[in-house]
Amino acid sequence: MKLVSIVVPCYNEQEVLPMFYDEITKTADQMSQQYPELNFEFVFINDGSKDKTLEILRSLTDRDKRVRYISFSRNFGKESGMYAGLQNARGDYIVVMDADLQHPPSFLPQMYSYVRDGEYDCATTRRVSRAGESKIRSWFARKFYKIMNKISQTEIVDGAQDFRFMTRQMVDAILDMSEYNRFSKGIFSWVGFSTKYIEYENVERPAGTSSWSFWGLFKYSLEGIMAFSTAPLAISSLLGIVSCIIAFILMIITVIKTIAFGEAVAGYPTTICVIFLLSGLQLFCTGILGQYLSKTYLETKRRPIYIAKETEETYRKQKKEISVTDKPAEDSVPSGTNE
C-alpha cells in the first residue's frame, strides 16, 4: 500500500474549506477505486487564522480519521505552512495544494499517473492564462519571472504553481534545505528532479478572498530574488563604477569648457545635483547590502520556522480527557442502613 499525503496550508479559509474537503475526498475515493494500492491522509495547516478555520478542522477530524491538522501559535506565512506540512506528512507521495480550489483536485489522478511509473519525480501545474487577475498584477508577475530567470541560475517556469505531486525522495531533499527565509518556487527548482508540467487555465476562487495583496506579492518577489540571486550586489558595484566614470567625464568636460571657452561654472546648482546623485546611489547600494545582511542576520538566529500550538492528536487527547472528567459517577448504596 502507498500513502498519499495531501498538504493544505490554510489562512482564513472558513468559507471555502468545507467545499474543498468535499472535492478532495471525492477525488481521493475515486483514486482509491482506480488505484487500490493508494491510501490518503489530509494534512491541514492552520496558519494562525482569525476566523473559524480551526473549528472547521476540528469538526473534520471528528468526522474523518484521515484528517490531520497543525495549528500555528500565530501567522507565520504560507512558506512556513508548506514546510510544516511537508515535515509532518507521512506519505510515500506528498501533494501540496491550496484550499481555495484554484488548484483543482481533479488533476490528481493525472499527476499520479506521471509519478507512479518513476519517469517523473514531480508533477505540477502551470497556468497558461491569468484570467481573473488585474492587468497590472499579471504584468508584474510576468516581468518577475523574466527578471528572475535572467539573474539567477535557478530556472523558475513562468506560471508554475505550488500545486505539486512529489515523491518522498524529492520531499526529503526539500526538507534538507531548512533555511529560515524560504522561497519554495525556487527551492522546488533548485533541488532538481525530473518534473512534468501540466498546463491549465486559471481557476477563480469559488468563495472568500485571497490573502495575497499586491504589496505582499511584491515583497515575496524580492524574497525570491535575494534567496536565489546575488545579482543585486553586482548591480550596486556596477552603479558605483558607472557613477565614477560619469563623474570623471564631467570633470574633464568642465575643465575643457573653462580653459578653452572661458565659461563660468555654475557652482551651487552643480554641487547640489552631484550631492543628490551620489547620495542617492550610495543609499541605494547600501539598501541592497542591508537587505542581504538582514537575511543573513535572521538565518544566524536559527529561530524555528513555525511553532505548533495544537494538532489533531492533542485535540483528541484533550477531548477524551474532558469526556472522562464529565462522566457521571455511578450511584452508590450507603451501607449499614436499617429497615
Order of alpha helices (4+ residues) and beta strands (2+ residues): beta-alpha-beta-alpha-beta-alpha-beta-alpha-beta-alpha-beta-alpha-alpha-beta-alpha-alpha-alpha-beta-alpha
